[in-house]
Each structure stands twice: as C-alpha cells, then as structure tokens.
Amino acid sequence: MTKNDVIDLIKDAGYCTLATIEGDQPKVRPMMPYLTEEGDLLVATFKGKRILEQVQANPKIEACYIDRKMNFCRVSGIAQISDDESKKEMIFNNAPMLRQYFSSPQDENLVLLVIETKTVEAMTPQDRNPTVLSLK
Ligand SMILES: Cc1cc2nc3c(=O)[nH]c(=O)nc-3n(C[C@H](O)[C@H](O)[C@H](O)COP(=O)(O)O)c2cc1C
C-alpha cells in the first residue's frame, strides 16, 4: 500500500481503535481522530477522560484503522495534550459531530490531543507482510 492508499483508508474508516498504556496494560477504545495535512492525528476528547492520564504517564499510542475491504493499518505515535487554538479550530471545523458534544473549539470541556505520527504498518488481505511507511 502507498501513503495515499493509507490516507484513503484512514478517511474511509472514519474511526480507529486507539491504544494507550496504563501501567503494563494496553487499553483500547474507539476514537475519531482528524488526520492533518502534515500527517498528524488530532483527537478531541473530554476533560477527565482516562486516556489523558494514560498519555501523560506514557505518551506512546497506537491507532488501528480497518476499512470495508479489510485493508488495515496501524499507526504509532506520540500523544501530547495541547492548547493550540488553531488545531482545536481545525478539528472542530472538520468533524461536524463534535458540535453535539462541545459548544465551540474553546469549550472548556474539550481537551485536544495532538498525536505526532511515527511509523505506519499497512496490509491488504493479499499481503503476507506489511508495508512500512510514514505519513510525514
Ligand atoms: C465510533 C466511536 C468514535 C468515538 N470517538 C470519540 C472521540 O473522538 N473522542 C472521544 O472523547 N470519545 C470518542 N468516543 C467515545 C469513547 O470511545 C469512550 O468515551 C471511551 O470510554 C473513552 O475511553 P477512556 O475512558 O479510556 O478514555 C467514540 C466512540 C465511538 C463508538
């Protein structure tokens, strides 16, 4: 799979399972990150969510996306809580469903996670081994 195939996969899938680490225990949950032009993932979440404590203790994450054709990719990255107003605007404007949960990008309950992506491993059902690439 090429980088563009992976970008299409991420956009087509819409949501991923996002893994964090709590102590020595992986924790996964569905999340709907927004993929930026720079190849990073933005996640809007709520103040007080466990994911926030987990990434503060250990910022390593992995996101797994699967599309309807059973192509999948896993994206590793480093997550940081961010107050970047322009990135809050970016995710708010590109993910209309967030309006159900937050009144505006400045809503005090909205916490932004910026995930700097590292390595992507992508596979189609025909592949025996993953293609390794970067979204940067
Ligand atoms: C398809 C789907 C997408 C979701 N996307 C988000 C999201 O982008 N942000 C969020 O805070 N919660 C999202 N959720 C809800 C979280 O998965 C849920 O609140 C989960 O408990 C959070 O995990 P945590 O408690 O370990 O932080 C989504 C749920 C589903 C089913």
The ligand as an ORCA input file, in Angstrom:
! r2SCAN-3c Opt
* xyz 0 1
  C     -17.116      5.220     16.753
  C     -16.768      5.947     18.026
  C     -15.946      7.063     17.978
  C     -15.606      7.768     19.135
  N     -14.815      8.867     19.043
  C     -14.511      9.556     20.166
  C     -13.693     10.724     20.098
  O     -13.223     11.150     19.024
  N     -13.428     11.381     21.267
  C     -13.913     10.927     22.488
  O     -13.633     11.555     23.502
  N     -14.680      9.831     22.572
  C     -14.985      9.133     21.459
  N     -15.749      8.012     21.550
  C     -16.182      7.548     22.897
  C     -15.012      6.847     23.618
  O     -14.600      5.695     22.910
  C     -15.422      6.425     25.053
  O     -15.805      7.584     25.768
  C     -14.306      5.706     25.815
  O     -14.819      5.313     27.063
  C     -13.092      6.557     26.087
  O     -12.084      5.747     26.679
  P     -11.311      6.140     28.018
  O     -12.376      6.217     29.078
  O     -10.346      5.029     28.209
  O     -10.623      7.452     27.797
  C     -16.094      7.318     20.386
  C     -16.915      6.176     20.451
  C     -17.251      5.521     19.278
  C     -18.151      4.305     19.376
*
